[in-house]
């Protein structure tokens, strides 16, 4: 069914007293339902009382002491470059189950080198590293599902 026809049906339901409309044909079915409008406005004979509670504030001295904050802990992964999954699929470290993995922990790799495969819809997609460096962390187990944007590896740039 064309989008223009669906829009016309939606307009028909909105402008009428119809609560639900279902149209079908040629193996397609469209169902449009209208939710009843709920009146949020009170009637004139109803009284509405609004109460606002504010926290009690105590008088503050002219000089306030700010409690010392702990120093910011810099994570050791801040300088690492992530390799993220460009798609949803299954992560494989090697081209076949009995083959050696593409990369190992602490291995030096070059930019453009294949680091893993992600299987999506029976297609094997090679994932390449964008920077040269050392494999600092492998964050996904072999043959596990991955999400779009999930970090697979952390690379320490050379």
Residue frames as qw, qx, qy, qz and C-alpha x, y, z in Angstrom:
[[0.000, 0.891, 0.454, 0.000, 0.00, 0.00, 0.00],
 [0.394, 0.557, -0.021, 0.731, 1.29, 3.43, -0.86],
 [0.310, -0.216, -0.464, 0.801, 2.30, 5.88, 1.84],
 [0.197, -0.113, -0.135, -0.964, -0.09, 8.47, 0.41],
 [0.598, -0.349, -0.579, -0.431, -3.03, 6.08, 0.88],
 [0.571, -0.319, -0.632, 0.416, -1.95, 5.32, 4.45],
 [0.130, -0.062, -0.223, 0.964, -1.76, 9.05, 5.20],
 [0.405, -0.238, -0.343, -0.814, -5.27, 9.52, 3.82],
 [0.655, -0.365, -0.655, -0.090, -6.54, 6.70, 6.04],
 [0.429, -0.219, -0.509, 0.714, -4.86, 8.23, 9.10],
 [0.095, -0.056, -0.002, -0.994, -6.47, 11.59, 8.32],
 [0.544, -0.312, -0.546, -0.556, -9.85, 9.88, 7.90],
 [0.620, -0.372, -0.650, 0.236, -9.55, 8.24, 11.33],
 [0.291, -0.131, -0.335, 0.886, -8.39, 11.47, 12.98],
 [0.208, -0.070, -0.127, -0.967, -11.25, 13.54, 11.57],
 [0.625, -0.279, -0.521, -0.510, -14.00, 11.02, 12.29],
 [0.637, -0.481, 0.359, -0.483, -15.46, 9.27, 15.32],
 [0.923, 0.143, -0.356, -0.019, -13.88, 5.99, 14.22],
 [0.588, -0.713, 0.379, -0.045, -11.78, 4.42, 16.93],
 [0.513, -0.327, 0.740, 0.288, -10.14, 1.77, 14.79],
 [0.693, 0.598, -0.120, -0.385, -9.74, 1.06, 11.07],
 [0.550, -0.295, 0.736, 0.261, -8.30, -2.03, 9.45],
 [0.652, 0.635, -0.141, -0.390, -7.78, -2.28, 5.70],
 [0.555, -0.323, 0.729, 0.238, -6.35, -5.25, 3.86],
 [0.769, 0.595, 0.096, -0.213, -5.74, -6.47, 0.37],
 [0.688, 0.628, -0.343, 0.120, -3.14, -8.11, -1.85],
 [0.820, -0.052, -0.413, 0.393, -1.37, -9.73, 1.09],
 [0.231, 0.256, -0.324, 0.881, -1.03, -6.46, 2.98],
 [0.392, -0.715, -0.578, -0.034, -2.87, -5.28, 6.04],
 [0.155, 0.345, -0.244, 0.893, -2.92, -1.84, 7.69],
 [0.431, -0.653, -0.619, 0.069, -4.50, -1.24, 11.07],
 [0.109, 0.416, -0.158, 0.889, -4.96, 2.27, 12.45],
 [0.434, -0.620, -0.636, 0.149, -6.24, 2.86, 15.98],
 [0.002, -0.661, 0.067, -0.747, -7.03, 6.17, 17.64],
 [0.362, -0.211, -0.698, 0.580, -6.39, 6.63, 21.31],
 [0.181, -0.844, -0.479, -0.158, -9.18, 8.46, 23.12],
 [0.187, 0.581, -0.216, 0.762, -8.27, 12.01, 24.12],
 [0.514, -0.505, -0.585, 0.372, -7.93, 12.49, 27.84],
 [0.054, -0.886, -0.110, -0.448, -8.96, 15.82, 29.22],
 [0.589, -0.065, -0.434, 0.678, -6.27, 17.26, 31.45],
 [0.061, -0.335, 0.065, -0.938, -8.04, 20.57, 31.93],
 [0.023, -0.339, -0.821, 0.459, -10.27, 20.65, 35.00],
 [0.036, -0.699, -0.586, -0.408, -13.80, 21.88, 34.64],
 [0.004, -0.582, 0.121, -0.804, -14.57, 25.35, 36.02],
 [0.682, -0.594, -0.059, -0.423, -16.43, 23.92, 39.01],
 [0.907, -0.201, -0.205, 0.309, -13.40, 21.92, 40.13],
 [0.139, -0.952, 0.268, -0.046, -10.77, 23.69, 42.16],
 [0.866, 0.237, -0.253, 0.360, -7.12, 22.92, 41.73],
 [0.424, -0.882, 0.201, 0.041, -4.60, 23.58, 44.41],
 [0.755, 0.473, -0.299, 0.341, -0.97, 23.71, 43.52],
 [0.598, -0.779, 0.172, 0.069, 1.57, 23.33, 46.27],
 [0.644, 0.593, -0.373, 0.307, 5.27, 23.82, 45.71],
 [0.767, -0.621, 0.048, 0.155, 7.70, 22.54, 48.29],
 [0.442, 0.763, -0.369, 0.294, 11.14, 24.09, 48.29],
 [0.773, -0.137, -0.453, 0.422, 14.06, 22.75, 50.31],
 [0.391, -0.910, -0.091, 0.103, 14.81, 24.71, 53.45],
 [0.610, 0.528, -0.215, 0.550, 17.90, 26.79, 52.95],
 [0.601, -0.650, -0.215, 0.411, 20.12, 27.75, 55.82],
 [0.092, 0.981, -0.150, -0.087, 21.96, 31.02, 55.91],
 [0.878, 0.221, -0.061, 0.420, 25.36, 30.68, 54.33],
 [0.450, -0.710, 0.067, 0.537, 28.44, 32.33, 55.71],
 [0.311, 0.871, -0.202, -0.323, 30.34, 34.75, 53.50],
 [0.185, 0.568, -0.787, -0.156, 33.15, 32.26, 53.02],
 [0.952, -0.017, 0.079, -0.296, 32.11, 28.76, 52.13],
 [0.278, -0.510, 0.800, 0.149, 34.47, 25.89, 52.43],
 [0.804, 0.322, -0.322, -0.383, 34.38, 23.50, 49.56],
 [0.848, -0.326, 0.418, 0.005, 35.14, 19.91, 50.54],
 [0.039, -0.578, 0.705, 0.408, 38.31, 18.65, 48.86],
 [0.893, 0.314, -0.018, -0.322, 37.61, 16.44, 45.89],
 [0.789, -0.254, 0.485, 0.277, 39.68, 13.37, 45.27],
 [0.016, 0.550, -0.541, -0.636, 42.13, 13.73, 42.40],
 [0.808, 0.403, -0.061, -0.425, 40.80, 12.54, 39.07],
 [0.672, -0.242, 0.674, 0.186, 42.03, 9.07, 38.35],
 [0.439, 0.592, -0.445, -0.508, 43.39, 8.90, 34.84],
 [0.936, 0.056, 0.328, -0.115, 42.64, 5.54, 33.36],
 [0.420, -0.418, 0.655, 0.469, 45.43, 3.71, 31.65],
 [0.498, 0.400, 0.718, 0.276, 43.17, 3.21, 28.64],
 [0.163, 0.852, 0.171, -0.467, 42.85, 6.93, 27.86],
 [0.033, 0.664, -0.518, -0.538, 45.64, 6.86, 25.30],
 [0.387, 0.023, 0.896, 0.217, 44.48, 3.62, 23.67],
 [0.390, 0.219, -0.370, -0.815, 42.66, 3.61, 20.32],
 [0.640, 0.123, 0.676, -0.343, 39.52, 1.45, 20.19],
 [0.177, 0.058, -0.785, -0.591, 38.62, -0.79, 17.27],
 [0.508, 0.172, 0.493, -0.686, 34.83, -0.87, 17.25],
 [0.388, 0.268, 0.866, 0.165, 32.42, -3.21, 15.55],
 [0.156, 0.140, -0.296, -0.932, 30.91, -1.60, 12.44],
 [0.612, -0.109, -0.497, -0.605, 27.92, -3.97, 12.55],
 [0.739, -0.273, 0.443, -0.429, 25.94, -6.47, 14.56],
 [0.791, 0.326, -0.494, -0.156, 27.17, -10.02, 14.15],
 [0.924, -0.366, 0.039, 0.102, 29.35, -12.80, 15.53],
 [0.017, -0.878, 0.477, 0.024, 33.00, -12.06, 16.38],
 [0.982, 0.031, 0.024, 0.183, 35.71, -14.48, 15.24],
 [0.337, -0.811, 0.374, 0.299, 39.42, -14.07, 16.01],
 [0.335, -0.301, 0.782, 0.430, 40.52, -16.48, 13.24],
 [0.436, 0.260, -0.460, -0.728, 39.42, -17.25, 9.67],
 [0.746, -0.090, -0.602, -0.269, 38.58, -20.88, 10.56],
 [0.757, -0.612, 0.025, -0.228, 38.10, -22.68, 13.88],
 [0.920, -0.214, 0.063, 0.322, 41.44, -24.51, 13.63],
 [0.530, 0.610, -0.045, 0.588, 43.50, -21.55, 12.31],
 [0.442, -0.208, -0.344, 0.802, 45.69, -19.19, 14.33],
 [0.019, 0.864, 0.397, -0.309, 44.03, -15.94, 15.43],
 [0.440, 0.801, 0.097, 0.395, 44.64, -12.88, 13.29],
 [0.112, 0.689, -0.387, 0.602, 46.20, -11.05, 16.25],
 [0.680, -0.336, -0.576, 0.305, 47.37, -11.92, 19.75],
 [0.384, -0.914, -0.115, 0.067, 47.68, -9.82, 22.88],
 [0.415, -0.746, 0.296, 0.429, 50.78, -7.55, 22.83],
 [0.677, 0.242, 0.501, 0.482, 51.36, -8.23, 19.12],
 [0.037, -0.487, 0.195, 0.850, 52.60, -5.37, 16.93],
 [0.502, 0.556, 0.655, 0.101, 50.20, -4.66, 14.07],
 [0.209, -0.042, 0.336, 0.918, 50.23, -2.39, 11.03],
 [0.411, 0.409, 0.180, -0.794, 47.53, -0.01, 9.84],
 [0.636, 0.340, -0.396, -0.568, 45.18, -1.86, 7.50],
 [0.166, 0.192, -0.965, 0.063, 45.96, -5.26, 9.00],
 [0.677, -0.329, -0.468, -0.462, 42.98, -7.61, 9.50],
 [0.129, -0.376, 0.699, -0.594, 42.36, -8.14, 13.22],
 [0.391, 0.145, 0.831, -0.368, 39.17, -10.23, 13.19],
 [0.169, -0.216, -0.731, -0.624, 36.07, -11.30, 11.26],
 [0.396, 0.183, 0.517, -0.737, 32.47, -10.41, 12.01],
 [0.027, 0.234, 0.900, 0.368, 29.87, -12.72, 10.53],
 [0.353, 0.342, 0.315, -0.812, 26.63, -10.97, 9.65],
 [0.757, 0.429, 0.134, -0.474, 23.87, -12.74, 7.71],
 [0.922, 0.089, 0.328, 0.184, 26.24, -15.55, 6.64],
 [0.533, 0.765, -0.124, 0.340, 28.74, -13.02, 5.24],
 [0.746, -0.382, -0.114, 0.533, 32.25, -12.88, 6.68],
 [0.171, 0.949, 0.012, 0.264, 33.43, -9.26, 7.06],
 [0.720, 0.006, -0.263, 0.642, 37.12, -8.63, 7.73],
 [0.248, -0.962, -0.113, 0.006, 37.75, -5.86, 10.25],
 [0.667, 0.380, -0.168, 0.618, 40.98, -3.90, 9.78],
 [0.471, -0.617, -0.234, 0.586, 42.98, -1.80, 12.21],
 [0.293, 0.923, 0.167, 0.187, 43.14, 1.89, 11.33],
 [0.093, -0.907, 0.391, -0.124, 46.37, 2.64, 13.24],
 [0.711, 0.281, -0.587, 0.267, 49.70, 0.91, 13.65],
 [0.342, -0.631, 0.443, -0.537, 50.58, -0.15, 17.18],
 [0.149, 0.146, -0.949, 0.238, 50.37, -2.89, 19.78],
 [0.590, -0.428, -0.554, -0.401, 47.29, -4.91, 20.76],
 [0.078, -0.383, 0.576, -0.718, 46.79, -3.80, 24.37],
 [0.456, 0.062, 0.711, -0.532, 43.46, -5.52, 25.10],
 [0.280, -0.133, -0.804, -0.507, 41.12, -8.00, 23.42],
 [0.343, -0.065, 0.421, -0.837, 37.66, -7.26, 24.81],
 [0.815, 0.117, -0.030, -0.567, 35.49, -9.92, 23.12],
 [0.579, -0.219, 0.785, 0.012, 35.64, -13.70, 23.33],
 [0.096, 0.181, -0.792, -0.575, 35.78, -15.77, 20.17],
 [0.205, -0.301, -0.863, -0.351, 32.43, -16.75, 18.61],
 [0.049, -0.525, -0.621, 0.580, 30.45, -14.32, 20.79],
 [0.219, 0.789, 0.485, 0.307, 27.81, -11.89, 19.45],
 [0.315, -0.224, -0.092, 0.917, 28.75, -8.22, 19.16],
 [0.183, 0.837, 0.462, -0.231, 26.69, -5.07, 18.81],
 [0.432, 0.726, 0.134, 0.518, 27.18, -2.09, 16.50],
 [0.032, -0.851, 0.208, -0.482, 29.77, 0.25, 18.02],
 [0.848, -0.524, 0.070, 0.027, 30.97, -2.27, 20.62],
 [0.048, 0.812, -0.582, -0.019, 34.71, -2.00, 21.29],
 [0.977, 0.116, -0.179, -0.014, 36.50, -5.16, 20.17],
 [0.787, 0.019, -0.177, 0.590, 40.17, -4.27, 20.73],
 [0.175, -0.971, 0.054, 0.157, 42.21, -1.51, 22.32],
 [0.789, 0.374, -0.013, 0.487, 45.38, -0.57, 20.41],
 [0.416, -0.756, 0.067, 0.501, 48.34, 1.32, 21.84],
 [0.573, 0.819, -0.017, 0.029, 49.46, 3.51, 18.93],
 [0.826, -0.033, 0.038, 0.561, 53.08, 3.23, 17.85]]
